[in-house]
């Protein structure tokens, strides 16, 4: 992960969705959570008080955070839309655990998103290094993906809703001048 020289606007390409992972908390600042998808593709490392964005193809996805635990989030993405996910650390036994929580107009954290984005450091994933790390841990990666699917199937309706991005949860890409402004609801 590295910090860009200039801010990068959260704008989705017309043929893909943009997913922004934001970790507003300073809790467990030494712990990172590796974020990957259901195919074992590296998306980024989430560290305290940062954000990063990843372009994803439209359609159904399972994202997972790998820390002391395995935290799943289901997403059904539309092209040209920006989606937001909170990486939320919690106390664990030896290190922190995390949750991936959908940030949507229905969620309690929606009104905090603008502040979180403006107060967090934007990072860019080093995709090659991150993927090389995951490739070297093939069996462990497959086990984490299996656990994420299993965990998602065990969630009750309320927990599943908090960990699911619906197509309509995506917002129209922000213009470059409004990078740090609070996202608006889809028309």
Phi and psi in degrees as GROMACS dihedral restraints (atoms count N, CA, C in turn):
[ dihedral_restraints ]
;  ai    aj    ak    al  type     phi  dphi    fc
    3     4     5     6     1  -142.3    20    10
    4     5     6     7     1   158.0    20    10
    6     7     8     9     1   -91.2    20    10
    7     8     9    10     1   127.1    20    10
    9    10    11    12     1   -69.4    20    10
   10    11    12    13     1   154.8    20    10
   12    13    14    15     1   -68.0    20    10
   13    14    15    16     1   -35.2    20    10
   15    16    17    18     1  -125.8    20    10
   16    17    18    19     1   150.3    20    10
   18    19    20    21     1   -58.7    20    10
   19    20    21    22     1   143.4    20    10
   21    22    23    24     1  -104.8    20    10
   22    23    24    25     1   122.6    20    10
   24    25    26    27     1   -62.2    20    10
   25    26    27    28     1   142.9    20    10
   27    28    29    30     1   -82.7    20    10
   28    29    30    31     1    79.1    20    10
   30    31    32    33     1  -121.6    20    10
   31    32    33    34     1   125.9    20    10
   33    34    35    36     1   -81.2    20    10
   34    35    36    37     1   139.7    20    10
   36    37    38    39     1   -63.5    20    10
   37    38    39    40     1   155.1    20    10
   39    40    41    42     1   -62.1    20    10
   40    41    42    43     1   -25.8    20    10
   42    43    44    45     1  -105.2    20    10
   43    44    45    46     1    11.7    20    10
   45    46    47    48     1  -146.5    20    10
   46    47    48    49     1   165.2    20    10
   48    49    50    51     1   -99.8    20    10
   49    50    51    52     1   155.4    20    10
   51    52    53    54     1  -112.4    20    10
   52    53    54    55     1   127.6    20    10
   54    55    56    57     1  -113.0    20    10
   55    56    57    58     1   122.3    20    10
   57    58    59    60     1  -104.3    20    10
   58    59    60    61     1   120.9    20    10
   60    61    62    63     1  -100.8    20    10
   61    62    63    64     1   118.5    20    10
   63    64    65    66     1  -121.4    20    10
   64    65    66    67     1   133.7    20    10
   66    67    68    69     1  -121.2    20    10
   67    68    69    70     1    89.2    20    10
   69    70    71    72     1   -73.9    20    10
   70    71    72    73     1   -21.8    20    10
   72    73    74    75     1   -78.1    20    10
   73    74    75    76     1   146.4    20    10
   75    76    77    78     1   -92.6    20    10
   76    77    78    79     1    -2.7    20    10
   78    79    80    81     1   -61.3    20    10
   79    80    81    82     1   141.1    20    10
   81    82    83    84     1    55.5    20    10
   82    83    84    85     1    47.7    20    10
   84    85    86    87     1   -62.2    20    10
   85    86    87    88     1   -19.6    20    10
   87    88    89    90     1   -86.7    20    10
   88    89    90    91     1   -13.7    20    10
   90    91    92    93     1   -93.9    20    10
   91    92    93    94     1   139.0    20    10
   93    94    95    96     1  -117.2    20    10
   94    95    96    97     1   157.3    20    10
   96    97    98    99     1  -120.9    20    10
   97    98    99   100     1   124.7    20    10
   99   100   101   102     1   -84.1    20    10
  100   101   102   103     1   129.5    20    10
  102   103   104   105     1  -105.3    20    10
  103   104   105   106     1   130.3    20    10
  105   106   107   108     1  -141.5    20    10
  106   107   108   109     1   172.3    20    10
  108   109   110   111     1  -107.6    20    10
  109   110   111   112     1  -177.2    20    10
  111   112   113   114     1   -67.4    20    10
  112   113   114   115     1   -12.1    20    10
  114   115   116   117     1   -97.2    20    10
  115   116   117   118     1    -0.7    20    10
  117   118   119   120     1    83.4    20    10
  118   119   120   121     1    17.0    20    10
  120   121   122   123     1   -83.1    20    10
  121   122   123   124     1   130.2    20    10
  123   124   125   126     1   -67.8    20    10
  124   125   126   127     1   131.8    20    10
  126   127   128   129     1  -110.6    20    10
  127   128   129   130     1   -33.6    20    10
  129   130   131   132     1   163.9    20    10
  130   131   132   133     1   170.1    20    10
  132   133   134   135     1  -110.8    20    10
  133   134   135   136     1   127.4    20    10
  135   136   137   138     1   -96.9    20    10
  136   137   138   139     1   122.7    20    10
  138   139   140   141     1  -121.4    20    10
  139   140   141   142     1   164.3    20    10
  141   142   143   144     1   -54.7    20    10
  142   143   144   145     1   137.7    20    10
  144   145   146   147     1    57.6    20    10
  145   146   147   148     1    40.7    20    10
  147   148   149   150     1  -133.4    20    10
  148   149   150   151     1   171.2    20    10
  150   151   152   153     1  -144.7    20    10
  151   152   153   154     1   152.5    20    10
  153   154   155   156     1  -149.8    20    10
  154   155   156   157     1   156.0    20    10
  156   157   158   159     1  -125.1    20    10
  157   158   159   160     1   146.6    20    10
  159   160   161   162     1  -136.9    20    10
  160   161   162   163     1   131.4    20    10
  162   163   164   165     1   -78.9    20    10
  163   164   165   166     1   133.5    20    10
  165   166   167   168     1  -130.5    20    10
  166   167   168   169     1   146.9    20    10
  168   169   170   171     1   -65.0    20    10
  169   170   171   172     1   151.4    20    10
  171   172   173   174     1   -63.6    20    10
  172   173   174   175     1   159.3    20    10
  174   175   176   177     1   116.1    20    10
  175   176   177   178     1  -167.2    20    10
  177   178   179   180     1   -82.3    20    10
  178   179   180   181     1   135.7    20    10
  180   181   182   183     1  -139.8    20    10
  181   182   183   184     1   155.9    20    10
  183   184   185   186     1  -122.6    20    10
  184   185   186   187     1   118.6    20    10
  186   187   188   189     1  -102.5    20    10
  187   188   189   190     1   150.8    20    10
  189   190   191   192     1  -143.5    20    10
  190   191   192   193     1   147.2    20    10
  192   193   194   195     1  -104.7    20    10
  193   194   195   196     1   133.1    20    10
  195   196   197   198     1  -111.7    20    10
  196   197   198   199     1   107.4    20    10
  198   199   200   201     1  -137.7    20    10
  199   200   201   202     1  -137.1    20    10
  201   202   203   204     1   -62.2    20    10
  202   203   204   205     1   -30.3    20    10
  204   205   206   207     1  -115.0    20    10
  205   206   207   208     1  -177.4    20    10
  207   208   209   210     1  -120.0    20    10
  208   209   210   211     1   116.1    20    10
  210   211   212   213     1  -112.2    20    10
  211   212   213   214     1   118.3    20    10
  213   214   215   216     1   -94.7    20    10
  214   215   216   217     1   156.7    20    10
  216   217   218   219     1  -146.4    20    10
  217   218   219   220     1   129.0    20    10
  219   220   221   222     1   -94.5    20    10
  220   221   222   223     1   141.9    20    10
  222   223   224   225     1  -143.7    20    10
  223   224   225   226     1   134.7    20    10
  225   226   227   228     1  -118.2    20    10
  226   227   228   229     1   105.4    20    10
  228   229   230   231     1  -105.2    20    10
  229   230   231   232     1   143.7    20    10
  231   232   233   234     1  -105.6    20    10
  232   233   234   235     1   147.8    20    10
  234   235   236   237     1   -67.8    20    10
  235   236   237   238     1   149.9    20    10
  237   238   239   240     1    76.7    20    10
  238   239   240   241     1     8.4    20    10
  240   241   242   243     1  -116.0    20    10
  241   242   243   244     1   154.1    20    10
  243   244   245   246     1  -112.1    20    10
  244   245   246   247     1   131.0    20    10
  246   247   248   249     1  -119.0    20    10
  247   248   249   250     1   151.0    20    10
  249   250   251   252     1  -125.4    20    10
  250   251   252   253     1   139.3    20    10
  252   253   254   255     1  -131.8    20    10
  253   254   255   256     1   130.8    20    10
  255   256   257   258     1   -90.0    20    10
  256   257   258   259     1   128.6    20    10
  258   259   260   261     1   -95.7    20    10
  259   260   261   262     1   109.3    20    10
  261   262   263   264     1  -114.7    20    10
  262   263   264   265     1   108.4    20    10
  264   265   266   267     1   -76.3    20    10
  265   266   267   268     1   149.1    20    10
  267   268   269   270     1  -136.6    20    10
  268   269   270   271     1   157.4    20    10
  270   271   272   273     1   -59.0    20    10
  271   272   273   274     1   141.4    20    10
  273   274   275   276     1  -128.0    20    10
  274   275   276   277     1  -169.8    20    10
  276   277   278   279     1   -79.6    20    10
  277   278   279   280     1   -60.2    20    10
  279   280   281   282     1  -102.2    20    10
  280   281   282   283     1   -31.1    20    10
  282   283   284   285     1  -142.4    20    10
  283   284   285   286     1   178.7    20    10
  285   286   287   288     1   -73.9    20    10
  286   287   288   289     1   154.3    20    10
  288   289   290   291     1  -101.8    20    10
  289   290   291   292     1   161.3    20    10
  291   292   293   294     1  -132.2    20    10
  292   293   294   295     1   162.3    20    10
  294   295   296   297     1  -126.8    20    10
  295   296   297   298     1   146.6    20    10
  297   298   299   300     1  -103.9    20    10
  298   299   300   301     1   119.5    20    10
  300   301   302   303     1  -120.5    20    10
  301   302   303   304     1   131.1    20    10
  303   304   305   306     1   -67.6    20    10
  304   305   306   307     1   130.5    20    10
  306   307   308   309     1  -100.8    20    10
  307   308   309   310     1   107.9    20    10
  309   310   311   312     1  -135.4    20    10
  310   311   312   313     1   165.3    20    10
  312   313   314   315     1   -58.3    20    10
  313   314   315   316     1   -19.4    20    10
  315   316   317   318     1   -85.3    20    10
  316   317   318   319     1   -14.1    20    10
  318   319   320   321     1   -93.4    20    10
  319   320   321   322     1   155.0    20    10
  321   322   323   324     1   -63.6    20    10
  322   323   324   325     1   -26.7    20    10
  324   325   326   327     1   -86.2    20    10
  325   326   327   328     1    -2.5    20    10
  327   328   329   330     1   -57.4    20    10
  328   329   330   331     1   -44.5    20    10
  330   331   332   333     1   -69.7    20    10
  331   332   333   334     1   -15.5    20    10
  333   334   335   336     1   -92.0    20    10
  334   335   336   337     1   -11.8    20    10
  336   337   338   339     1   -58.0    20    10
  337   338   339   340     1   -45.0    20    10
  339   340   341   342     1   -58.5    20    10
  340   341   342   343     1   -43.1    20    10
  342   343   344   345     1   -65.4    20    10
  343   344   345   346     1   -45.7    20    10
  345   346   347   348     1   -57.7    20    10
  346   347   348   349     1   -43.6    20    10
  348   349   350   351     1   -67.0    20    10
  349   350   351   352     1   -41.7    20    10
  351   352   353   354     1   -71.9    20    10
  352   353   354   355     1   -26.3    20    10
  354   355   356   357     1   -99.0    20    10
  355   356   357   358     1    -3.5    20    10
  357   358   359   360     1  -100.7    20    10
  358   359   360   361     1   155.3    20    10
  360   361   362   363     1   -86.0    20    10
  361   362   363   364     1   127.3    20    10
  363   364   365   366     1   -78.7    20    10
  364   365   366   367     1   131.4    20    10
  366   367   368   369     1  -121.6    20    10
  367   368   369   370     1   159.1    20    10
  369   370   371   372     1  -121.0    20    10
  370   371   372   373     1   127.8    20    10
  372   373   374   375     1   -66.5    20    10
  373   374   375   376     1   142.1    20    10
  375   376   377   378     1   -89.8    20    10
  376   377   378   379     1    88.8    20    10
  378   379   380   381     1   -60.1    20    10
  379   380   381   382     1   -42.1    20    10
  381   382   383   384     1   -64.4    20    10
  382   383   384   385     1   -47.6    20    10
  384   385   386   387     1   -66.2    20    10
  385   386   387   388     1   -42.1    20    10
  387   388   389   390     1   -63.5    20    10
  388   389   390   391     1   -42.7    20    10
  390   391   392   393     1   -68.5    20    10
  391   392   393   394     1   -37.7    20    10
  393   394   395   396     1   -61.2    20    10
  394   395   396   397     1   -40.5    20    10
  396   397   398   399     1   -60.8    20    10
  397   398   399   400     1   -48.5    20    10
  399   400   401   402     1   -66.0    20    10
  400   401   402   403     1   -39.3    20    10
  402   403   404   405     1   -60.2    20    10
  403   404   405   406     1   -32.4    20    10
  405   406   407   408     1   -75.7    20    10
  406   407   408   409     1    -5.6    20    10
  408   409   410   411     1  -125.7    20    10
  409   410   411   412     1    40.5    20    10
  411   412   413   414     1   -48.4    20    10
  412   413   414   415     1   -51.8    20    10
  414   415   416   417     1   -63.8    20    10
  415   416   417   418     1   -41.7    20    10
  417   418   419   420     1   -65.5    20    10
  418   419   420   421     1   -38.4    20    10
  420   421   422   423     1   -63.8    20    10
  421   422   423   424     1   -47.3    20    10
  423   424   425   426     1   -60.5    20    10
  424   425   426   427     1   -38.5    20    10
  426   427   428   429     1   -65.6    20    10
  427   428   429   430     1   -40.7    20    10
  429   430   431   432     1   -65.2    20    10
  430   431   432   433     1   -39.3    20    10
  432   433   434   435     1   -64.5    20    10
  433   434   435   436     1   -43.5    20    10
  435   436   437   438     1   -59.2    20    10
  436   437   438   439     1   -45.0    20    10
  438   439   440   441     1   -62.9    20    10
  439   440   441   442     1   -40.2    20    10
  441   442   443   444     1   -62.9    20    10
  442   443   444   445     1   -44.2    20    10
  444   445   446   447     1   -62.7    20    10
  445   446   447   448     1   -43.6    20    10
  447   448   449   450     1   -62.5    20    10
  448   449   450   451     1   -46.6    20    10
  450   451   452   453     1   -62.4    20    10
  451   452   453   454     1   -41.2    20    10
  453   454   455   456     1   -61.6    20    10
  454   455   456   457     1   -38.8    20    10
  456   457   458   459     1   -71.6    20    10
  457   458   459   460     1   -19.3    20    10
  459   460   461   462     1   -88.3    20    10
  460   461   462   463     1   -11.8    20    10
  462   463   464   465     1   -69.4    20    10
  463   464   465   466     1   143.1    20    10
  465   466   467   468     1   -77.6    20    10
  466   467   468   469     1   174.0    20    10
  468   469   470   471     1   -58.9    20    10
  469   470   471   472     1   -41.4    20    10
  471   472   473   474     1   -67.9    20    10
  472   473   474   475     1   -44.1    20    10
  474   475   476   477     1   -65.3    20    10
  475   476   477   478     1   -40.3    20    10
  477   478   479   480     1   -63.0    20    10
  478   479   480   481     1   -42.1    20    10
  480   481   482   483     1   -61.8    20    10
  481   482   483   484     1   -38.6    20    10
  483   484   485   486     1   -70.1    20    10
  484   485   486   487     1   -18.0    20    10
  486   487   488   489     1  -117.5    20    10
  487   488   489   490     1    30.9    20    10
  489   490   491   492     1  -136.2    20    10
  490   491   492   493     1   130.7    20    10
  492   493   494   495     1  -101.5    20    10
  493   494   495   496     1   122.0    20    10
  495   496   497   498     1   -91.1    20    10
  496   497   498   499     1   158.0    20    10
  498   499   500   501     1   -52.8    20    10
  499   500   501   502     1   -41.0    20    10
  501   502   503   504     1   -72.5    20    10
  502   503   504   505     1    -7.6    20    10
  504   505   506   507     1   -77.0    20    10
  505   506   507   508     1   -14.0    20    10
  507   508   509   510     1   -75.3    20    10
  508   509   510   511     1   143.0    20    10
  510   511   512   513     1  -106.2    20    10
  511   512   513   514     1   155.4    20    10
  513   514   515   516     1   -63.8    20    10
  514   515   516   517     1   138.2    20    10
  516   517   518   519     1   -49.9    20    10
  517   518   519   520     1   138.1    20    10
  519   520   521   522     1   -72.2    20    10
  520   521   522   523     1   149.4    20    10
  522   523   524   525     1   -75.9    20    10
  523   524   525   526     1   156.4    20    10
  525   526   527   528     1   -53.8    20    10
  526   527   528   529     1   -34.9    20    10
  528   529   530   531     1   -72.1    20    10
  529   530   531   532     1   -15.6    20    10
  531   532   533   534     1  -110.9    20    10
  532   533   534   535     1    26.2    20    10
  534   535   536   537     1   -48.4    20    10
  535   536   537   538     1   -43.9    20    10
  537   538   539   540     1  -103.6    20    10
  538   539   540   541     1     9.0    20    10
  540   541   542   543     1   -81.5    20    10
  541   542   543   544     1   157.6    20    10
  543   544   545   546     1   -63.3    20    10
  544   545   546   547     1   134.7    20    10
  546   547   548   549     1   -66.7    20    10
  547   548   549   550     1   150.8    20    10
  549   550   551   552     1  -103.4    20    10
  550   551   552   553     1   164.3    20    10
  552   553   554   555     1   -74.9    20    10
  553   554   555   556     1   148.0    20    10
  555   556   557   558     1   -59.1    20    10
  556   557   558   559     1   144.8    20    10
